[in-house]
Amino acid sequence: MSTSKGFAIILIFLVFSAFLIAGCVTKNTSFFIAGFVLFITCWMIYNQIEEHYSQHDPKLKEIRDTLNDFFENKKDWKGPLHILNKKNIMKEITLYRGEKSYTINKERIYICLKDNEGKYYNDNTLFYVIGHELSHAICDEIGHTEKFHRIFEALLERMEAAGIYDHTIPITQDYCKNGDLEM
């Protein structure tokens, strides 16, 4: 569930609670409030279940497996990626299929996997995007800073050396323009 949806639900609940405490809500409307709270609770549970299952897309599993192998086989990396020598980044993040691609708190990475026709994007585009989002998780700074770009470039070079990314293959220009419509 997105943060804005969660915030809206909490805000609505607090407003109803304030009216109840102030005596503006009678016993007859208490049933309405109870039903509303039950509905919101069920909706939140549904969103949690949906998010759980968004981790189990077959293409996402394929990407996760490739990245696990990639990071397990890393040598003593130098430069911007040296921080990865002391940790397993794949144990620190969780990948989800998302409507758009973004990273939350450097640990939850959402990836838009399908185009407007419901077809998976090509692997090269997906690994470019996941490299971008992983760079956000690796970088201790927020946003597209100079340090982020150094990490991203170094990660793409390593991914290319491992054969999972190829800079000569063009990245899909309209990637996720309208979002993953199946999400």
C-alpha positions in Angstrom: 0.0 0.0 0.0 1.4 3.4 -0.9 2.2 5.8 1.9 -0.3 8.4 0.7 -3.1 5.8 0.8 -2.1 4.7 4.3 -2.0 8.4 5.4 -5.4 9.1 3.9 -6.9 6.1 5.7 -5.4 7.1 9.1 -6.6 10.7 8.6 -10.2 9.6 7.9 -10.1 7.3 10.9 -8.8 10.1 13.1 -11.5 12.5 11.9 -14.3 10.0 12.6 -12.7 9.3 16.0 -12.7 13.0 16.8 -16.4 13.3 15.9 -17.2 10.3 18.0 -15.3 11.7 21.0 -16.9 15.1 20.6 -20.4 13.5 20.8 -21.3 14.4 17.2 -21.8 10.7 16.4 -24.8 8.9 17.9 -25.1 5.2 18.7 -27.0 4.7 15.4 -24.1 6.1 13.4 -21.6 4.0 15.4 -22.6 1.0 13.4 -21.8 3.0 10.2 -18.4 3.9 11.7 -17.7 0.3 12.7 -18.6 -0.9 9.2 -16.4 1.8 7.7 -13.5 0.8 10.0 -14.0 -2.9 9.1 -14.0 -2.0 5.4 -10.8 0.0 5.7 -9.2 -2.8 7.7 -10.2 -5.4 5.0 -8.9 -3.0 2.3 -5.5 -2.7 4.1 -5.2 -6.4 4.5 -6.0 -6.9 0.7 -3.3 -4.4 -0.1 -0.8 -6.2 2.1 -1.7 -9.5 0.4 -1.4 -7.9 -3.1 2.0 -6.5 -2.2 3.1 -9.9 -1.0 2.2 -11.5 -4.2 3.8 -8.8 -6.3 7.1 -10.4 -5.2 6.3 -13.6 -7.0 6.2 -12.6 -10.7 8.2 -15.2 -12.7 10.2 -12.4 -14.5 11.0 -10.8 -11.2 12.2 -14.2 -9.8 14.4 -14.6 -12.9 15.9 -11.1 -12.3 16.4 -11.8 -8.6 18.1 -15.1 -9.3 20.4 -13.4 -11.8 21.3 -10.6 -9.4 21.9 -13.1 -6.6 24.4 -15.0 -8.8 25.9 -11.7 -9.9 26.5 -10.4 -6.4 27.6 -13.8 -5.0 30.4 -13.9 -7.7 31.7 -10.5 -7.0 35.4 -10.1 -6.5 37.1 -7.6 -4.4 35.5 -4.5 -6.0 37.2 -1.2 -6.0 36.0 2.4 -6.5 32.3 3.3 -5.9 31.3 -0.3 -5.4 33.8 -1.1 -2.7 31.0 -0.9 -0.1 29.5 -4.1 -1.5 32.5 -6.1 -0.5 31.3 -6.2 3.1 27.6 -6.9 2.5 25.1 -8.8 0.5 22.9 -6.1 -1.0 20.4 -8.7 -2.1 19.7 -9.6 1.5 19.1 -5.9 2.3 16.5 -5.3 -0.4 13.2 -6.7 -1.5 12.1 -6.6 -5.1 8.5 -6.0 -6.1 6.6 -5.8 -9.3 5.3 -2.2 -9.5 3.2 0.1 -11.6 6.3 2.3 -11.9 9.9 1.8 -11.0 11.2 3.4 -7.8 12.9 2.7 -4.5 11.6 3.2 -1.0 13.9 3.7 2.0 16.8 2.0 0.1 15.3 -1.4 0.8 12.1 -1.8 -1.2 12.6 -1.7 -5.0 9.5 -1.7 -7.3 10.1 -2.5 -10.9 7.7 -1.9 -13.8 8.0 -5.2 -15.8 5.4 -4.9 -18.6 4.6 -2.5 -21.3 1.2 -1.2 -22.4 0.5 -4.5 -24.3 1.2 -6.6 -21.3 4.5 -7.9 -22.6 7.6 -8.0 -20.5 10.2 -5.4 -21.4 13.5 -6.8 -22.8 16.0 -8.0 -20.3 18.5 -5.3 -21.1 16.1 -2.5 -20.3 15.0 -4.3 -17.1 18.6 -4.8 -15.9 19.4 -1.1 -16.7 16.4 -0.1 -14.6 17.2 -2.4 -11.8 20.8 -1.2 -11.9 19.5 2.3 -11.5 17.3 1.4 -8.5 20.0 -0.7 -6.9 22.3 2.3 -7.2 19.8 4.3 -5.1 19.9 1.5 -2.5 23.7 1.3 -2.5 24.3 5.1 -2.4 24.2 6.7 1.1 22.9 10.0 -0.5 19.4 10.8 -1.6 18.5 11.5 -5.2 20.6 11.6 -8.4 23.7 13.0 -6.9 27.2 12.8 -8.4 28.0 9.9 -6.1 24.8 8.1 -7.2 25.9 8.5 -10.9 29.4 7.1 -10.1 27.8 4.1 -8.4 25.3 3.6 -11.3 28.0 3.8 -14.0 30.3 1.4 -12.1 27.4 -1.0 -11.5 26.5 -1.0 -15.2 30.1 -1.7 -16.1 30.2 -4.7 -13.7 26.8 -5.9 -15.0 28.1 -5.6 -18.6 31.3 -7.6 -17.7 29.1 -10.3 -16.2 27.0 -10.4 -19.4 23.7 -9.3 -17.9 23.6 -5.9 -19.5 24.8 -4.6 -22.8 25.3 -0.8 -23.3 25.1 -1.3 -27.1 21.5 -2.4 -27.0 19.2 0.6 -26.8 17.1 1.1 -23.7 13.3 1.3 -24.4 12.7 5.0 -24.8 9.0 4.9 -23.6 9.8 2.6 -20.7 6.8 2.5 -18.3 5.4 5.7 -19.8 1.8 4.7 -18.7 2.8 2.3 -16.0 2.3 -1.4 -15.8 -1.4 -1.5 -16.6 -1.8 -4.9 -15.0 -0.9 -3.5 -11.6 
